[in-house]
Amino acid sequence: MKKVTTKEFIWYLGAGFLVFLGLIAVIFGIIGYHVTGPAEQNFIQKFEEAIHFELRFLGLIFIGAGVVLAICVLVFNAKKADREVEKKIRREQRIAAQSNKTIEVKNAVEIIEEAPKAEEVEAK
């Protein structure tokens, strides 16, 4: 299994931070909507009026952005790992071709080498 690199981990932290900010904004939006009392004392509604946007919807946008970012990082690193495995398989096949071995690829990770059979060696 491939280890997570520092750069990948930082991207995941950034995506997690966006989701966290979104959750906080949604929670404050719900609290501000349900607080009873005069509107002058509700600082959450004042803030929403100042930014001309409800915190609940802003939070949903942050959550969506964080999820999309995490998915993009995951897909990018998965493709990168697949390319590395394919590169390793091609390298093994080239080495086997040079040393007259046959390679059987059972899956993308496991490579099985077989020694050449006596009949093949005699034929050459």
N, C-alpha and C positions, 0 to 999 in steps of 0.2 A: 504494500500500500504506500502511495506517495505521501510524503510529509508536506504539511502546509508551509509555504514559504512566508517570510516576514512581510513581503509586499502584498501577498494575497490576504494575510491576516489583517493588515492595516485596512485594506479595502472592505473586508467583512466588518471590521470595527466601525468604519464610516457608515456602512449600510445600517448596522445595528443602532448607531447613534441617531440616524435619521428616523428610524422606526420609533426609537425611544422618544424623540422630540415630538413626533406625531401623536404618540399615546398621551404624552403630557398635555399637548394642545387640545386633544379630544376631551380629556378629563376636565381640564379647566373650562372648556366650552360648555360641557354639560353642567358643571357646577354653577357657572355664571348664568346659565339659562334658568336654573331652578332656585336660585337664591331669592329669598323674599326680602322685601324692604324697599326703601326708596331707591330710585334709579341713580341718584347722585352718589350713593354710598357703594354701589356695585362697581368695583374697579375693573372687573372683567368685561362688563358691558361697555364701559368707557373705552377700554382698550380696543374692543371690537369696532366701536364707532370710529376710533382714531385710524384704524387700518382699513376700514370699509370692507371687512371680511369677517365671517364667523370663524371662531377658533375650531369648531368641530370640523368644518370643511377643510380648513388649513391643515389640521392634523391628519385628515384622510389623505390629503395630497402628499404630506411628508411620509406617511406610512407607505403609500404607493410608490413613491420615489425610492425609498429604502429597499423595498422588496424587488423592484426592477433592477436596482444597482446590484443587489446580492445575486440575483439570477444571472445577470450579465457576467459577473465575476466568476460564478460557478461554471457557466457554459464555456467561457474563455479558457479557464484552467483545465476543464475536462478535455477540450479539444487539444490543448497543449500536451496533456498527458497521453492522449491517444497517438499524437504525432511521435512522441518519444518512443512509445512501444512499437509502433510500425517501423521506426528508424532502426530500433534494436533488432527486429525480425529481419529486415532487409540486410543488415550488417552480418547477422548470423548466416543468412542464406548465401551471401557472397563468400564468406570464409569457408563454408561447407563446399561450395562449388569449386573453390581453389584446391581443397584438400580431398576431393573425390568422396565426400560424404553426402548422404542424403538427409534432408531435414523434413520432418513432418510437423506441421503447425496444427496443434489440436485446438488451441484458442489463442487469444491475443497475448497472453502472458506466458504460457508454457511452450517451450521449444524442446522437441525431442530429437536428438541426433542418433542416427543409426550408422554403424560402420558399413562400408561397402561389402556386398556379398562376394564370395569367392568367384562366382561365375562372371560377375561384372569386371573384376580385376583381371581375370584371364582373358576376357574379350578385348581388353585394352592392351 
